[in-house]
Amino acid sequence: MTQQKNKPRSRIRKTQSPYQHLETLAKGILAWAGTLGIVGGFWVIAHFLFQK
């Protein structure tokens, strides 16, 4: 409750609002790409190891 009073939210929110949505979207896409890449890489390696 003390943090809400100390932070000037209205001023910060107005400046960040147009870019915040794009930033969160980009972070989400990067996170998905990273996780899929890691999982895909491990799956491919395991697949080739088990095949041979």
C-alpha positions in Angstrom: 0.0 0.0 0.0 2.9 2.3 0.7 4.4 1.6 -2.8 1.3 2.8 -4.6 1.4 6.2 -2.8 5.1 6.7 -3.5 5.0 5.9 -7.2 3.6 8.6 -9.6 1.7 6.0 -11.7 -0.3 8.3 -14.0 2.8 10.1 -15.4 4.7 6.8 -16.1 1.7 5.0 -17.6 0.9 7.8 -20.1 4.4 7.8 -21.6 4.8 4.0 -21.7 1.3 3.0 -22.9 1.9 3.2 -26.7 5.2 1.3 -26.5 4.4 -1.1 -23.7 2.0 -3.2 -25.7 4.5 -3.7 -28.6 7.2 -4.5 -26.1 5.2 -7.2 -24.3 4.2 -8.6 -27.7 7.8 -8.8 -28.9 8.9 -10.3 -25.6 6.2 -13.0 -25.9 7.1 -13.8 -29.5 10.8 -14.0 -28.5 10.0 -16.2 -25.5 7.9 -18.6 -27.7 10.6 -18.7 -30.4 13.3 -19.4 -27.8 11.4 -22.2 -26.1 10.3 -23.8 -29.3 13.9 -23.6 -30.7 15.3 -25.2 -27.6 12.7 -28.0 -27.5 12.9 -28.5 -31.2 16.7 -28.7 -31.0 16.7 -31.3 -28.2 14.0 -33.3 -30.0 16.0 -33.4 -33.3 19.2 -34.4 -31.4 17.4 -37.1 -29.5 15.6 -38.4 -32.6 18.9 -38.7 -34.5 20.7 -40.3 -31.6 17.9 -42.9 -31.1 17.7 -43.6 -34.9 21.4 -44.5 -35.2 
